[in-house]
Amino acid sequence: MEVLAVLHARGEADARAIREALERYRPMSHASVLTLLGRLEAKSLVQRRKGEVGKAFVYSAAKSPRPMMRRLLRRLVQRIFAGDPASLVASLFEAKRPTDEELKQIRALVEEMEKKGKGR
């Protein structure tokens, strides 16, 4: 997931750039990054092309992150929060209090969801 997050943020990157992006919070060897990229490529989650210089390949995410995040969050809510999404949100707020700007964005999301719900 972390490797895919780097690729989604950057568009594309070689293994060295991915390793450097993860280094601060997830130190990995170059070989480990290559192994992960190979597994992700086998699952059709990343694609690669030959880089402009040298032997390195340049990798990019093969799919949009949204469907994958939705699936992952559904499983997380089901497994960890007994199917209760409000518990997930409460846990997020306990872990890190939202800023005023984040609260404003959350209120707007809730209002949008309420409008969509009324149209059913």
N, C-alpha and C positions, 0 to 999 in steps of 0.2 A: 504494500500500500504506500509506503514512504517513497519508494522508487517511482511509482506511478505519479505520486503527488509532485515530485520534482519535475517529471516530464510534462505534466499538465501545466505547471507554473512556467516552465521555460520554453515549452514548445518542442524542443529537441536538445539532446546533449549526448556527449560521449560518456563512457564509463567513468573516466577520471573526474569529469565535472559532476557527475551524479554522486560519486564517492565523496568529493569535497563538499557538496551541498549537505550531505548527511553527516559528515564528520563530527560536527559539534555535539549532536545528540545521539548519534548512532554510528560509532566508529566501525568501519568494515574494511576488510582487505580488498584490494582490487579484484582478486580472484572471486571473492564472495559476491561482489557487485556483478561481475560477468556471469556467474552462475544464476543469480536472480534474474538478470536480463534474459538469459537463455530460457529459463522456465516461463517467464512472462511472454516471451516470443512464442514458445510452444503452445501456450494457451490463447494465442492471438490477441494478447493485451497490449503488446508493443510490436513495433516494426523497426527494421534497421535498414540503413543504406551505407554504402562505403563513404567514408569521410573524404574531404577535399585533399588532405595531406596525410601521408603515412598509412599505417595499417588499420587505424582505429575505425570502428563503425560509429555512426551517429544514430541514436535511438529516438523514437517518438512514440507517444501513446497512440494506440490504434483505435481507441474508442473514447467517446465522451465520458467524463467522470461522473456525470449525474446518475445514470442508471445503476452504475456500480455502487455509488454512495447510498442510493435509495435501498438497494438490496442489503447492503451491509448494515444500514441503520435499522431496517425492519428486523433483521436477525438479532441485532444488539438489543433492541427494545423487547423482543420476544424472550430471549435467553436471559438477559441480565435484569430487566425491569418488569418481568412477568406480563408483558404486553401493554404496559402503561406508559405511553409517551410523556405524560405529564411528569412522571418520576424521573425520566431522562432529563427533561428541561430543568427540574428542580436540582438535580445532581450537578448539572452544568453550572447553575447559578451559585451553588455551594462551593464548587471548585474554584470559580473565578467570578467575582461580582461583575455584572455587566456595567459598562460605562453609560453615561446619560445618552450618548449617541446610539449605542447598541440597543438600549431600552426603547428609544424612539423608533429604530428600525424594526424591533420585535413587535411593538404596538401596531406599526403599519402592516406587518405580515399578518397579525391576528385579525385586524380589520378587513384585510383582503380575503382571508379565509372565511370570515363571517359573511361577507357579501356573497362569496361563491356558494356557501352553504344555504343561504336564503333562496337562491335561484333553483334549488332542487325541487 
